[in-house]
Amino acid sequence: MPYTKKDLEELPISFCEKDQVWVLVESFGKVSWDGAKIPLDGRTYKTGGIITFQNGQVFRASFYVNTATWALIDPEHICIYIDEVWYQVAEPELLAKLNLSLSDIFPLSWQTDRPLDRYGQGPFILERT
């Protein structure tokens, strides 16, 4: 389901803007992360970044980075921003809007605005799961 500006005002959802990072804390929800890098410490972070589809299209995005997993991100938690609306990366409304198929999107590359605390800063490749 796409999320409009009105949805963001009315629903308890939010997306990261450029350079914004939150660490998810179970009992508190989320807390702003001010570190220069996103640490690989077993926690989950929500962050802004860039997604590049297989066909070369580039979009501003908001996604979770789960530092407790090898893959780090899950396609179900990637949302991209187009024309003031947020879309999950593989949802039918987005595919219809852009006249794309999943093979035009995956494998995609991703990169966080703030670097991960690891060797090699990306972009990283995500295959379709």
Secondary structure as UniProt FT lines:
FT   HELIX           5..10
FT   TURN            18..19
FT   STRAND          21..25
FT   TURN            26..28
FT   STRAND          29..32
FT   STRAND          44..52
FT   TURN            54..55
FT   STRAND          58..66
FT   TURN            67..68
FT   HELIX           75..77
FT   STRAND          78..82
FT   TURN            83..84
FT   STRAND          85..88
FT   TURN            89..90
FT   HELIX           92..98
FT   HELIX           102..105
FT   STRAND          108..112
FT   STRAND          124..126
//
